Structure formats: structure tokens, C-alpha cells
Amino acid sequence: MNSTKMIILSAFAAYLLLMIVIGIVYMKKTKNSEDYFLGGRGLNAWVAALSAQASDMSGWLLMGLPGAIYAMGTGQVWIAVGLFIGTVFNWVCISGRLRKYTIAANNSLTIPAYFENRFRDKKKILLLVSSIVIVVFFLVYTASALAAGGKLFNTVFGIDYHVALAVGAAVILCYTFMGGFMAVCVTDFIQGTLMLVGLLIVPIIAYFMLPGNLSGILDQSGVVGGSASYLNPLMNGERPYTFVEIFSQLAWGLGYCGMPHILTRFMAVKNETELKKSRVIAIVWDILSLGAACFIGVIGRAFLFPEVLGENGAASSESVFIEMISKLFTENLALPFIGGLFLCGILAAIMSTADSQLLVTASAVSEDLYHSFIDKKADAKKIVNVSRGTVVVVSILAFVIAWNPNSSIMGLVSNAWAGLGSAFGPIVLLSLFWRRTNLAGAIAGIVSGGLTVIIWDYIPLMGGQTLGSATGLYSLAVGFAISTLMIVIFSLATKAPSKEITEEFDRVAAMK
């Protein structure tokens, strides 16, 4: 390994060491399960906002989205538009009501526990079903983050993908295992800041180093369909977008209502005043980061030319941000340590999602399954220990799923996002805003939403093709619609909620 790579590696080592130190600090402050899972509901505005957004975007923001735009053009921007709309809706409409309702519903610490308490599910069916959904789809989601980490280390240092996968998984496991929710949120705050700085500075520097600046971007040589097609958001490569394709990309925004690792941030905010500040911070962060990520894809194509990623043995298009940083800070500016810090921004995006997913999965297993079904008398210390054991097991399983170096980050994220969004999004929304929603509707909604995505994406029903491949329609759009319909039908067809449930709903609705 040459001296430049050693300097970059030192930046990575310093960053990873800081994450582990944070885990050690918060391990000493974790005294009970509420501390471990929700940080004692004590998040301030900045930590809540940046940790929510950082855990939301993952390696997809710095690798998947720029890579899609680099390869296919600005037509891939519709996913970013859908996610922005979903982010705004989630913070403005869901966050405040969910925080109040989880407190009113027996101080629920997890999303499955909220469902159980909200609908007075004495048989714990909701708890069991929703916990299984979380474990299944978060395994895939966590695997996508680990795969992104493996590709990052492999591209930058030439380290074997599987070795790199193991290193990334070990560090994430370490601080999540030790510090719990607050360690995850504080590290996510640092990671969210680092991601935003890298996203803003790298494309700006690349733009001013590009011959011709704006004309260099407008003259996209060698792209599919030519410059006019590449820079037209209504074109998908060399052909016009269909309505189904644009609708499917916008449908990504529906997923926000059902993402447990994002929703728990709303539940953990200190008070309503801090929550209002968080909304503004999160929305501004989202505008800047999504816009910059799209710009990276476009400017990266011009900046790296004549090399074309994904062709002739070159790195895949998902490595465009990595390649830009390497070319800027090692070849042109001779600032490898600064380049290493920006590369840490990609690692930050990966880690901020994986740690949150590990923690939510651990809470589902330890609090919702173990405590509720196996050992109802378990004390707080035992629950936390079970949770830490779950973090280890889930990390190993996700590591196995991510073993294939050719796995697509975008594909893994897409499937997991659809599954969680379809299973939980409609019931979270209706449980907060529709008084008539009942237990039967909730069970039907979660089961139908999750199963729809599995059938749509994984079972070949049309001439050897899945329904998703045959129609081009994103499974989240279908699953969300079917889940919503099932909730309404089953709620209206069965017994209305009890007076106790409706009175609680009315109290929460009346809170200011």
C-alpha cells in the first residue's frame, strides 16, 4: 500500500476510532431498556433531525442515487423528488402525532409495542407479526449497508471485498452493541454532518476544475441518447419515460411512513419545541443532500470522462462519488487526508443506516418477542443483554446475505424499503388519523402489505418473470395500496374499537 493510501487509511482509522469511543461513553450511561432503545426520550432538535436523515439515506444517497444518474441521466431524479415529498410529509404530519401517541399508549418504546398498546392487542398477534416483518426486511436492509461498505473499502484500498465487509460489520457491531440508541444517534449526527459537507464541497470543487465549467456539463460526451436525452428528466436513457416508471419512482416517498428506524427518532425527541426545530433542520438537510447527490451524478460523468464507470473493467457507476474524491484529492489537489475524510462521509452514510437497523431489529427481538413471549419476568438488564446478543446474530446473518460482491445496493435497498413501507406505512398513518381503525384491520394491513411485496418482487408468476419485472411498477406502490384497502375493509367489517381506545384517540388528537 503506497503512502497516499496510508494517509487515507489513517483518516478512516481516526473516524472509526471516534465511533467506538462514542459507543464506550454511552455504554456507561445506559441504565435501562428505555435508555437503550429510545435514549430516555431526550434527543435535542439537531441530533434528532440529522440522525433521522442520516439513518434514512444510507449508502444509497452517496452511491446508489449518484450512480443511477451517472449511468442513465437526470431522469433518475424522480426517486429523489418522491423521497423529498415523503420526508416533508413524515416530519410535518406524522412526527408530532406519533410522539404523543406512543407516550399516551402506555409509553411504547418500539413500533410493534405501539401497535399492541394502540389496539389493546391482548393476544399479542400484532406484536408477533410486526416483529417478524422487521427482522425479515431489516436483514436485507442491513445487508445492503454492509455491501456498500465492502465496495467502498475494495474500491479505495484494493482490499478484498469479503475482508472489507468483515471490517465494516465489526465496527458497526461494536458501537451499536455497547451504546444503544444514544450512541447510534450521536454517531449518526456526526455522520449526517460529514455526509452533507462532502456532498456539498466535492461537486463544487469538481465543477470549478472542469474545463469549460457549465459547458463541460452540458456537453455530455458518449452518454446513452446524447446530451439532450441525458439532461432531460423526462427521458429514461434514450427513450421517454412512461407514466408507470415516473409513478414508481415517486412512490418511494410512501415508504417513509413505515420505516421503524426513522419513526423511533420522532418518539425519542425531548419535547414539542425541539420537534418543531427538528422539522426545519431535517427538511433543509434533505433539500441540500438530495440536490447535491443528483449533481454529483451529472458532473461526475463529465469530470471523469473519458473513463466511463461500469465499462471495460472500470468500477461500477455506484462508485462515481468515490472516484471523484480520489481523482480530486489525490491526483489534483494532493490532499489525501482531506480526501480520506470525505470518503469517510460515504462510510458514515453506510454506518448511520446499518446501526439504526440493527438497533430496531434488536429491540423487536428482545423487547417485543423475548420479553413478551419467552421471559415475561425478565428485568431491564436481561432485556438489554438479549438485545446486544441479537445485534451480534443479525450482523452475522446480514454479513452472509451481503457476501456476493455483485449484489446491487440499489436492488437490496429497493426491496427492503418496499417491504417495510407497505407493511407499516398504511397502519401507522391510519392508526394516527382514522378513529375507526381496529385490531383486525391492523393485522390485515401489515400481513397483506408485507406479503404483496414478497409475491410482487420474488415469485415468478408471468412467464418466468416476477410481477414487478413484467409491469415495471414498484412493489411499494402496490403493497401500500393493498394494505390500506385491507385495513379499511377489515376495520369496517368487524367490531368497532372500544370506548377506551376511541377516548384515547380523542385525547391525543386534542393535544397541542
C-alpha positions as CSV (number, residue, x, y, z in Angstrom):
1,M,0.0,0.0,0.0
2,N,1.5,3.3,-1.1
3,S,1.9,6.4,1.1
4,T,-1.2,8.2,-0.3
5,K,-3.4,5.2,0.6
6,M,-1.8,5.0,4.0
7,I,-2.8,8.6,4.7
8,I,-6.3,8.0,3.6
9,L,-6.4,4.9,5.7
10,S,-5.3,7.0,8.7
11,A,-8.3,9.2,8.2
12,F,-10.6,6.2,8.2
13,A,-8.9,4.8,11.3
14,A,-9.4,8.1,13.2
15,Y,-13.0,8.2,12.2
16,L,-13.8,4.6,13.2
17,L,-12.0,5.0,16.5
18,L,-14.2,8.0,17.3
19,M,-17.3,6.0,16.6
20,I,-16.1,3.2,19.0
21,V,-15.2,5.8,21.7
22,I,-18.8,7.2,21.5
23,G,-20.1,3.6,22.0
24,I,-18.0,3.2,25.1
25,V,-19.1,6.5,26.6
26,Y,-22.8,5.8,26.1
27,M,-22.5,2.2,27.3
28,K,-21.7,3.7,30.8
29,K,-24.8,5.9,30.6
30,T,-27.2,3.1,29.6
31,K,-29.1,2.0,32.7
32,N,-32.4,0.5,31.4
33,S,-34.2,-0.6,28.3
34,E,-35.7,2.9,27.7
35,D,-32.2,4.3,27.6
36,Y,-31.0,1.6,25.3
37,F,-34.0,1.8,22.8
38,L,-35.1,5.5,23.0
39,G,-32.3,7.3,24.9
40,G,-34.7,8.2,27.6
41,R,-36.7,10.3,25.1
42,G,-34.1,13.0,25.5
43,L,-33.0,13.9,21.9
44,N,-32.5,17.6,21.1
45,A,-33.5,19.1,17.7
46,W,-30.2,18.8,15.9
47,V,-29.4,15.2,16.9
48,A,-33.0,14.1,16.2
49,A,-33.1,15.7,12.7
50,L,-29.6,14.7,11.5
51,S,-29.7,11.2,12.9
52,A,-33.1,10.6,11.4
53,Q,-32.0,11.8,7.9
54,A,-28.6,10.1,8.1
55,S,-30.1,6.8,9.1
56,D,-32.7,7.2,6.4
57,M,-30.5,7.9,3.4
58,S,-27.7,5.3,3.8
59,G,-25.1,4.4,1.2
60,W,-27.9,4.8,-1.3
61,L,-27.6,8.6,-1.1
62,L,-23.8,8.7,-1.9
63,M,-23.6,5.6,-4.1
64,G,-26.9,4.4,-5.4
65,L,-28.5,7.7,-6.4
66,P,-25.4,9.4,-8.0
67,G,-24.7,6.1,-9.7
68,A,-28.1,5.8,-11.2
69,I,-28.0,9.4,-12.5
70,Y,-24.4,8.9,-13.8
71,A,-25.4,5.8,-15.7
72,M,-28.9,6.8,-17.0
73,G,-29.2,10.6,-16.8
74,T,-31.3,13.1,-14.9
75,G,-34.4,11.0,-15.4
76,Q,-33.4,9.1,-12.3
77,V,-34.1,12.2,-10.2
78,W,-37.8,11.2,-9.7
79,I,-36.8,8.9,-6.8
80,A,-35.2,11.9,-5.1
81,V,-38.3,14.0,-5.7
82,G,-40.5,11.3,-4.2
83,L,-38.2,10.9,-1.2
84,F,-38.3,14.6,-0.5
85,I,-42.1,14.7,-0.6
86,G,-42.2,11.7,1.7
87,T,-39.7,13.4,4.1
88,V,-41.7,16.6,4.4
89,F,-45.0,14.7,4.9
90,N,-43.4,12.5,7.6
91,W,-41.9,15.3,9.6
92,V,-44.9,17.6,9.3
93,C,-47.8,15.2,9.6
94,I,-46.5,12.0,11.4
95,S,-43.8,13.1,13.8
96,G,-45.7,15.1,16.4
97,R,-48.8,12.8,16.5
98,L,-46.7,9.7,16.7
99,R,-44.6,11.1,19.6
100,K,-47.7,12.0,21.6
101,Y,-49.5,8.7,20.8
102,T,-46.6,6.5,21.8
103,I,-46.4,8.2,25.2
104,A,-50.2,8.0,25.7
105,A,-50.2,4.3,24.6
106,N,-48.5,3.0,27.7
107,N,-45.2,4.7,26.9
108,S,-44.5,2.4,24.0
109,L,-40.7,2.0,23.3
110,T,-40.9,0.3,19.9
111,I,-43.3,0.5,16.9
112,P,-44.6,-3.1,17.5
113,A,-45.3,-2.2,21.1
114,Y,-47.1,0.9,19.9
115,F,-49.3,-1.2,17.7
116,E,-50.1,-3.6,20.6
117,N,-50.9,-0.8,23.0
118,R,-52.8,1.3,20.5
119,F,-55.2,-1.5,19.6
120,R,-55.2,-3.3,23.0
121,D,-54.0,-6.5,21.5
122,K,-54.1,-8.8,24.5
123,K,-53.2,-11.9,22.4
124,K,-50.0,-10.1,21.1
125,I,-50.7,-11.0,17.5
126,L,-49.7,-7.6,16.2
127,L,-46.5,-7.7,18.3
128,L,-45.5,-11.0,16.8
129,V,-46.4,-10.2,13.2
130,S,-44.8,-6.8,13.1
131,S,-41.6,-8.0,14.8
132,I,-41.2,-10.8,12.2
133,V,-41.7,-8.2,9.4
134,I,-39.0,-6.0,10.9
135,V,-36.5,-8.9,11.3
136,V,-37.0,-10.2,7.8
137,F,-36.8,-6.9,5.9
138,F,-34.2,-5.3,8.1
139,L,-31.9,-8.2,7.5
140,V,-32.0,-7.4,3.8
141,Y,-31.6,-3.6,4.5
142,T,-28.7,-4.1,6.8
143,A,-27.1,-6.4,4.2
144,S,-27.3,-3.5,1.7
145,A,-25.4,-1.3,4.0
146,L,-22.7,-3.8,4.7
147,A,-22.3,-4.5,0.9
148,A,-21.9,-0.7,0.4
149,G,-19.1,-0.7,3.0
150,G,-17.4,-3.6,1.3
151,K,-17.5,-1.9,-2.1
152,L,-16.1,1.3,-0.6
153,F,-13.0,-0.4,1.0
154,N,-12.5,-2.5,-2.0
155,T,-12.5,0.5,-4.4
156,V,-10.4,2.8,-2.3
157,F,-7.8,0.4,-0.9
158,G,-8.0,-2.6,-3.1
159,I,-8.8,-4.7,-0.1
160,D,-10.6,-8.0,-0.8
161,Y,-14.4,-7.3,-0.7
162,H,-15.0,-10.0,1.9
163,V,-12.3,-8.7,4.2
164,A,-13.6,-5.2,3.8
165,L,-17.2,-6.5,4.5
166,A,-15.9,-8.0,7.8
167,V,-14.1,-4.8,8.9
168,G,-17.2,-2.6,8.3
169,A,-19.5,-5.0,10.0
170,A,-17.2,-5.4,13.1
171,V,-17.0,-1.6,13.7
172,I,-20.8,-1.0,13.4
173,L,-21.5,-4.0,15.6
174,C,-19.0,-2.7,18.2
175,Y,-20.6,0.7,19.0
176,T,-24.2,-0.4,18.5
177,F,-23.6,-3.3,20.8
178,M,-22.2,-1.1,23.5
179,G,-24.0,2.2,23.4
180,G,-27.5,1.5,22.2
181,F,-29.8,4.3,20.9
182,M,-27.9,7.3,22.1
183,A,-24.6,6.0,20.7
184,V,-26.4,5.4,17.4
185,C,-28.0,8.9,17.4
186,V,-24.8,10.8,18.4
187,T,-22.7,8.9,15.8
188,D,-25.5,9.5,13.2
189,F,-25.4,13.2,14.0
190,I,-21.7,13.3,13.3
191,Q,-22.2,11.1,10.2
192,G,-25.1,13.3,8.9
193,T,-22.9,16.4,9.2
194,L,-20.0,14.7,7.5
195,M,-22.2,13.4,4.7
196,L,-23.6,16.9,4.0
197,V,-20.2,18.6,4.0
198,G,-18.9,16.0,1.5
199,L,-21.9,16.2,-0.7
200,L,-21.7,20.0,-1.0
201,I,-18.0,20.5,-1.3
202,V,-16.9,17.7,-3.7
203,P,-19.1,18.6,-6.6
204,I,-18.4,22.3,-6.2
205,I,-14.7,21.8,-6.4
206,A,-15.1,19.4,-9.3
207,Y,-17.3,21.9,-11.2
208,F,-14.6,24.6,-11.0
209,M,-11.9,22.2,-12.1
210,L,-13.9,21.0,-15.0
211,P,-12.8,22.6,-18.4
212,G,-15.5,24.9,-19.5
213,N,-17.4,24.6,-16.3
214,L,-21.1,24.7,-17.3
215,S,-20.4,23.9,-21.0
216,G,-18.4,20.9,-19.8
217,I,-21.5,19.6,-18.0
218,L,-23.9,20.4,-20.9
219,D,-21.6,18.5,-23.4
220,Q,-22.1,15.0,-22.0
221,S,-20.0,13.0,-24.5
222,G,-20.6,9.3,-25.0
223,V,-23.8,9.0,-23.0
224,V,-26.8,7.0,-23.9
225,G,-29.1,9.1,-26.1
226,G,-26.7,12.0,-26.3
227,S,-26.5,15.2,-24.1
228,A,-30.1,16.3,-24.7
229,S,-31.6,13.0,-23.6
230,Y,-29.1,12.7,-20.6
231,L,-30.1,16.1,-19.2
232,N,-33.8,15.7,-19.8
233,P,-35.6,14.4,-16.6
234,L,-38.5,13.1,-18.8
235,M,-36.1,10.7,-20.6
236,N,-35.1,7.2,-19.3
237,G,-31.8,6.7,-21.2
238,E,-32.6,7.1,-24.9
239,R,-36.4,6.7,-24.6
240,P,-39.2,8.8,-23.0
241,Y,-40.3,7.8,-19.5
242,T,-43.7,6.1,-19.2
243,F,-46.2,7.2,-16.6
244,V,-45.7,3.9,-14.7
245,E,-41.9,4.5,-14.4
246,I,-42.3,8.0,-13.0
247,F,-45.0,7.0,-10.7
248,S,-42.9,4.0,-9.4
249,Q,-40.0,6.3,-8.6
250,L,-42.2,8.9,-6.9
251,A,-43.8,6.0,-4.9
252,W,-40.5,5.7,-3.0
253,G,-41.8,8.6,-0.8
254,L,-44.6,6.4,0.5
255,G,-42.1,4.3,2.4
256,Y,-41.3,7.0,5.0
257,C,-44.5,6.4,6.9
258,G,-43.4,2.8,7.7
259,M,-39.7,3.0,8.5
260,P,-39.2,2.0,12.2
261,H,-35.6,3.3,12.3
262,I,-36.9,6.8,11.3
263,L,-40.1,6.7,13.3
264,T,-38.2,5.9,16.6
265,R,-36.4,9.3,16.2
266,F,-39.8,11.1,16.4
267,M,-40.7,9.0,19.5
268,A,-37.4,10.0,21.2
269,V,-37.4,13.8,20.8
270,K,-37.3,15.6,24.1
271,N,-40.4,17.9,23.6
272,E,-42.6,19.5,21.1
273,T,-40.4,22.6,20.8
274,E,-37.4,20.5,19.9
275,L,-39.5,18.6,17.4
276,K,-40.5,21.8,15.6
277,K,-36.9,22.8,15.2
278,S,-36.0,19.2,14.0
279,R,-38.6,19.5,11.2
280,V,-36.9,22.6,9.7
281,I,-33.4,21.2,10.1
282,A,-34.3,17.8,8.6
283,I,-36.1,19.3,5.6
284,V,-33.3,21.7,4.8
285,W,-30.8,18.9,5.1
286,D,-32.9,16.8,2.7
287,I,-33.0,19.5,0.1
288,L,-29.3,20.1,0.1
289,S,-28.2,16.5,0.3
290,L,-30.6,15.1,-2.4
291,G,-29.8,18.0,-4.7
292,A,-26.1,17.6,-4.3
293,A,-26.2,13.8,-4.8
294,C,-28.0,14.3,-8.1
295,F,-25.5,17.0,-9.1
296,I,-22.7,14.5,-8.3
297,G,-24.1,12.0,-10.8
298,V,-24.2,14.6,-13.6
299,I,-20.9,16.4,-13.0
300,G,-19.2,13.1,-12.3
301,R,-19.9,11.9,-15.8
302,A,-18.2,15.0,-17.3
303,F,-15.4,15.2,-14.7
304,L,-14.3,11.5,-15.1
305,F,-14.6,11.4,-18.9
306,P,-13.1,9.7,-21.0
307,E,-13.2,7.0,-18.4
308,V,-16.7,5.5,-18.2
309,L,-17.5,3.7,-15.0
310,G,-19.1,0.3,-15.5
311,E,-17.4,-0.4,-18.8
312,N,-14.2,-2.2,-19.8
313,G,-13.5,-3.4,-16.3
314,A,-13.8,0.0,-14.6
315,A,-15.5,0.4,-11.3
316,S,-19.3,0.3,-11.3
317,S,-21.3,3.5,-11.7
318,E,-22.2,3.3,-8.0
319,S,-18.6,4.3,-7.3
320,V,-18.8,7.7,-9.0
321,F,-18.5,9.7,-5.8
322,I,-15.6,7.6,-4.6
323,E,-13.8,8.0,-7.9
324,M,-14.4,11.8,-8.0
325,I,-12.9,12.2,-4.5
326,S,-9.9,10.0,-5.4
327,K,-9.2,12.0,-8.5
328,L,-9.7,15.4,-6.9
329,F,-7.8,15.0,-3.6
330,T,-5.1,12.5,-4.6
331,E,-4.3,13.3,-8.2
332,N,-5.1,17.1,-8.5
333,L,-5.0,18.8,-5.1
334,A,-2.6,16.4,-3.3
335,L,-4.7,16.4,-0.1
336,P,-5.1,12.7,0.6
337,F,-6.1,13.1,4.3
338,I,-8.9,15.6,3.3
339,G,-10.0,13.2,0.6
340,G,-10.0,10.4,3.2
341,L,-12.3,12.4,5.4
342,F,-14.7,12.9,2.5
343,L,-14.6,9.2,1.8
344,C,-15.5,8.8,5.5
345,G,-18.7,10.6,4.5
346,I,-19.6,7.6,2.4
347,L,-18.7,5.3,5.2
348,A,-20.8,7.5,7.5
349,A,-23.8,7.1,5.3
350,I,-23.4,3.3,5.3
351,M,-22.9,3.1,9.1
352,S,-25.7,5.5,10.1
353,T,-28.3,3.3,8.4
354,A,-26.8,-0.1,9.5
355,D,-26.5,0.8,13.1
356,S,-30.1,2.1,13.3
357,Q,-31.5,-1.0,11.6
358,L,-29.5,-3.3,13.9
359,L,-30.9,-1.5,16.9
360,V,-34.5,-1.6,15.7
361,T,-34.2,-5.3,14.9
362,A,-32.6,-5.9,18.3
363,S,-35.5,-4.1,20.1
364,A,-38.1,-6.1,18.1
365,V,-36.4,-9.4,19.2
366,S,-35.6,-8.6,22.8
367,E,-38.4,-6.3,23.9
368,D,-41.2,-7.4,21.6
369,L,-40.5,-11.2,21.2
370,Y,-38.3,-12.3,24.1
371,H,-39.8,-10.2,26.8
372,S,-43.4,-10.7,25.6
373,F,-43.4,-14.4,24.7
374,I,-40.4,-16.1,26.3
375,D,-39.5,-14.5,29.6
376,K,-42.2,-12.0,30.8
377,K,-40.4,-11.5,34.1
378,A,-37.0,-10.5,32.5
379,D,-35.6,-7.4,34.1
380,A,-34.2,-4.4,32.2
381,K,-30.6,-5.7,32.4
382,K,-31.5,-9.0,30.9
383,I,-33.5,-7.4,28.1
384,V,-30.6,-5.2,27.2
385,N,-28.3,-8.2,27.1
386,V,-30.7,-10.1,24.9
387,S,-30.8,-7.1,22.6
388,R,-26.9,-7.0,22.4
389,G,-26.9,-10.7,21.6
390,T,-29.4,-10.0,18.8
391,V,-27.2,-7.3,17.4
392,V,-24.4,-9.9,17.0
393,V,-26.7,-12.5,15.4
394,V,-28.3,-10.1,12.9
395,S,-24.9,-8.7,11.9
396,I,-23.7,-12.2,11.1
397,L,-26.8,-13.0,9.1
398,A,-26.6,-9.7,7.2
399,F,-22.9,-10.4,6.5
400,V,-23.9,-13.7,4.9
401,I,-26.6,-12.1,2.7
402,A,-24.1,-9.4,1.6
403,W,-21.4,-12.0,0.8
404,N,-21.9,-11.7,-3.0
405,P,-19.8,-8.7,-4.3
406,N,-22.0,-8.3,-7.3
407,S,-25.1,-7.6,-5.3
408,S,-26.8,-4.3,-6.1
409,I,-27.0,-1.8,-3.3
410,M,-29.9,-0.2,-5.1
411,G,-31.7,-3.5,-5.5
412,L,-31.3,-4.6,-1.9
413,V,-32.5,-1.2,-0.6
414,S,-35.4,-1.1,-3.0
415,N,-36.8,-4.5,-1.8
416,A,-36.4,-3.7,1.9
417,W,-37.8,-0.2,1.6
418,A,-40.9,-1.6,-0.2
419,G,-41.5,-4.3,2.3
420,L,-41.3,-2.1,5.4
421,G,-43.2,0.8,3.8
422,S,-46.0,-1.5,2.6
423,A,-46.4,-3.4,5.9
424,F,-46.2,-0.5,8.3
425,G,-46.8,2.7,6.4
426,P,-50.6,2.4,6.0
427,I,-51.2,1.2,9.5
428,V,-49.0,3.9,11.1
429,L,-50.9,6.6,9.1
430,L,-54.4,5.3,9.8
431,S,-53.7,4.4,13.4
432,L,-52.8,8.1,14.0
433,F,-55.6,9.7,11.9
434,W,-58.5,7.3,11.5
435,R,-60.6,6.8,14.6
436,R,-62.3,3.7,13.3
437,T,-59.1,1.6,12.7
438,N,-59.2,-1.5,14.7
439,L,-57.1,-4.6,15.6
440,A,-58.4,-6.8,12.7
441,G,-57.7,-4.0,10.2
442,A,-54.2,-3.5,11.6
443,I,-53.3,-7.3,11.4
444,A,-54.8,-7.5,7.8
445,G,-52.8,-4.4,6.7
446,I,-49.4,-5.5,8.0
447,V,-49.7,-9.1,6.6
448,S,-51.1,-8.1,3.2
449,G,-48.6,-5.3,2.7
450,G,-45.6,-7.5,3.5
451,L,-46.8,-10.5,1.5
452,T,-47.7,-8.3,-1.5
453,V,-44.1,-7.1,-1.8
454,I,-42.7,-10.7,-1.4
455,I,-45.0,-12.0,-4.1
456,W,-44.6,-9.0,-6.4
457,D,-40.7,-9.0,-6.2
458,Y,-39.7,-12.6,-5.7
459,I,-42.2,-15.0,-7.2
460,P,-42.2,-15.5,-11.0
461,L,-45.8,-15.6,-11.9
462,M,-45.8,-14.3,-15.5
463,G,-43.8,-16.4,-17.9
464,G,-40.9,-16.8,-15.6
465,Q,-40.9,-13.1,-14.7
466,T,-42.0,-11.5,-11.4
467,L,-44.9,-9.1,-11.5
468,G,-42.5,-6.3,-10.7
469,S,-40.3,-7.1,-13.7
470,A,-43.3,-7.7,-16.1
471,T,-45.2,-4.5,-15.2
472,G,-42.3,-2.1,-14.2
473,L,-44.5,-1.0,-11.3
474,Y,-42.7,-0.6,-8.0
475,S,-43.9,-3.1,-5.4
476,L,-44.2,-0.4,-2.7
477,A,-47.0,1.4,-4.7
478,V,-49.0,-1.9,-5.0
479,G,-48.3,-3.1,-1.4
480,F,-49.2,0.3,0.1
481,A,-52.5,0.4,-1.8
482,I,-53.5,-3.1,-0.9
483,S,-52.5,-2.7,2.7
484,T,-54.6,0.5,3.0
485,L,-57.6,-1.2,1.4
486,M,-57.4,-4.2,3.7
487,I,-57.2,-2.0,6.8
488,V,-60.3,-0.1,5.7
489,I,-62.3,-3.3,4.7
490,F,-61.4,-5.3,7.8
491,S,-61.9,-2.4,10.2
492,L,-65.4,-1.7,8.8
493,A,-66.4,-5.3,8.6
494,T,-65.5,-6.1,12.2
495,K,-66.4,-4.8,15.6
496,A,-65.7,-1.1,16.2
497,P,-62.9,-0.1,18.6
498,S,-63.8,0.0,22.3
499,K,-64.7,3.2,24.1
500,E,-61.3,3.1,25.9
501,I,-59.5,3.1,22.6
502,T,-61.6,5.9,21.0
503,E,-61.3,8.1,24.1
504,E,-57.5,7.7,24.0
505,F,-57.5,8.6,20.3
506,D,-59.6,11.7,21.0
507,R,-57.3,12.8,23.8
508,V,-54.2,12.5,21.6
509,A,-56.0,14.3,18.7
510,A,-56.9,17.2,21.1
511,M,-53.3,17.6,22.4
512,K,-51.5,20.8,21.4
